Amino acid sequence: MSGPTRAWRFARGAVPHLSYLAIALYVTARMWVHRDVRLSAVNPTDHEQFLWFLGHAARVVSHGENPFVTDRLNVPDQANMMANTSVLGLGVPLSPISLVFGVQTTFVVALTLTLAGTASAWYWLFSRHVVKSKLAAYVAAGFLGFAPGMVAQAAGHPNLTAQFLVPLIVWRVIKLREGRPVRNGIILGLLIVYQVFLNEEVLFMVAMGCGIFVAVYALQRRQEVRAQFKPFVQGLAVAAGFSFVLLAYPLWTQFFGPAHYRGLPEGLDKYSTDVASFTGFARRSLAGSDAAADKLTLSANEENAFFGWPLVLFVLGALAVYWRRPMVRSLLVVGLFFAGLSLGKTVVFNGELTGIPGPIRLLQHVPPFDLATATRYTLMVIPVVGVLLALGCDGLARWAGTERWRWAVASLVVAGVLLPIAPTPLTVRDRPIPAFVTSGAWKAYVDDDHTLVSVPVPRNDRMTGMRWSGVTNLGFKVPRGYFIGPTGPDDPTATWDPAPRPTSSMLRDVAAGGKVPTVTDADRANAVADLRYWKGAVVVLAATEHNAQPLLQTVTALLGAPTWDEAGGVWLWDVRNLH
């Protein structure tokens, strides 16, 4: 093949992937501007949490620290990074960006690449193994990369937009039936290991989905499957054994290591999928609105269904047309299974509890079902819809043939189905970081044995200090924080909130309500004891903090007059003399 011809084919083959990248840049466009101060408007706290996690990954690379447990959060205790969504599978490979340009840039790069990469991976699978029409593959893969549920998760959860391995895992599971169990098993095992460090919740759901699909397909095609059973099981055993060897220590750390926990924090079981949301429109879709979506979900970050009624009708039509195919019947079972689990403990319709118990009640106390959030099971309905969309578009392409008018009709149908759920750019808010942090002025106060104590102290709804630590690539340690850990040393029950101290509770209340409490001598003694417990070197309050004046008055009553750092934009209380 001549050079120009080879180059042309390469360029033509790159067009779908470059267009997915362009769409991803469009969706994340507002986050690329003013990255140093910009956060997701939908879920700023999770955005800030992932900035810290990305900083942790960068420090693992730059300082060789333990990737699975950290002592730079929740001082003087630890935080179990394997038991949290620490996205080492993104943070470690992207650590050069974090170390050179900062974790704010890494976060946006990760979101952009995971959305585009997921679409590209599905396009590869569809165009090579599912449908003949590359256009059908392109359309369906684009839906899977930018489905309403994916765009909703992009508002703060790069771990859940990172689904680029899902089609590869599905492909390699099916590939096991062809023989060569050692080679195919090792390849699948490597994909499993990598997915663990992206998101275990997705891996768990993919494993369930593959298992159900294979079982239902085998029941329909017993004769065909009988000859493939032995190599399939052998390959699966190799994959399980190989991945277990590589994951044994990380998983031991997660479930039995320092700061491990059991179950999920209280309150997550309320996040379920409203039945009406399957045909509704998400707020980040062209046909959606905040008001309509608010009726059908508790969180804009968890709008995981919202396929829109045109797409639902199209998929039902594809099911009818291709019903005789065992693959389609198997997909339907998979889709119904996950849709059922996503309904939660009690079925909700149009924002109202129906009193009907959800199927997940049968499994809610069975590990690892007790570690998954119900509404996120809908994320596995999305691939089912995507495959049926690919088949439907492929059928339209065959029907159109070479007739222009038929192509026009087919194009209008697909446009009518997908345009209402086309994504719009993510919304953002600006939250400046004081120059005291960005300039490195904190280094004059904090060494590696002590902490910077922000006001208020970090927790899941007040992320100031944890975000500051993250943007310095964990240059300094912080007390408390936003992560899942045990309730206490003798109680492994999961919680978002580390055991509170008197001072952290007082500052939490002031930050929330803006009311200055009456400070007693006992409160001052508690503040000194808490700062010693946290190994605090300096207490810092940013002038831009919400309810800054009430907080300033409270901390002044506790510790005395602060130093105003005009250049840094913060009030400081140097408490190194307490140690």
Secondary structure, 3 states (H helix, E strand, C coil): CCHHHHHHHHHHHHHHHHHHHHHHHHHCHHHHCCCCCEEECCCHHHHHHHHHHHHHHHHHHHHCCCCCEECCCCECCCEECCCCCCCHHHHCCCHHHHHHHCHHHHHHHHHHHHHHHHHHHHHHHHHHHHCCCHHHHHHHHHHHHCCHHHHHHCCCCHHHHCCCCHHHHHHHHHHHHHCCHHHHHHHHHHHHHHHHCCCHHHHHHHHHHHHHHHHHHHHHCHHHHHHHHHHHHHHHHHHHHHHHHHHHHHHHHHHHCCCCCECCCCCHHHCCCCHHHHCCECCCECCCCHHHHHCCCCCHHHCCCCECHHHHHHHHHHHHHCCCCHHHHHHHHHHHHHHHHHCCCEEEECCEEEEEECHHHHCCCCCCHHHCCHHHHHHHHHHHHHHHHHHHHHHHHHHHCCCHHHHHHHHHHHHHHHHHHCECCCCEEECCCCHHHHCCHHHHCCCCCCEEEECCCCECCECHHHHHHHHCCCCCECECCCCCEEEECCEEEEECCCCCCHHHHHHHHHHHHCCCCCCCHHHHHHHHHHHHHCCEEEEEEECCCCCHHHHHHHHHHHHCCCEEECCCCEEEEECHHHC
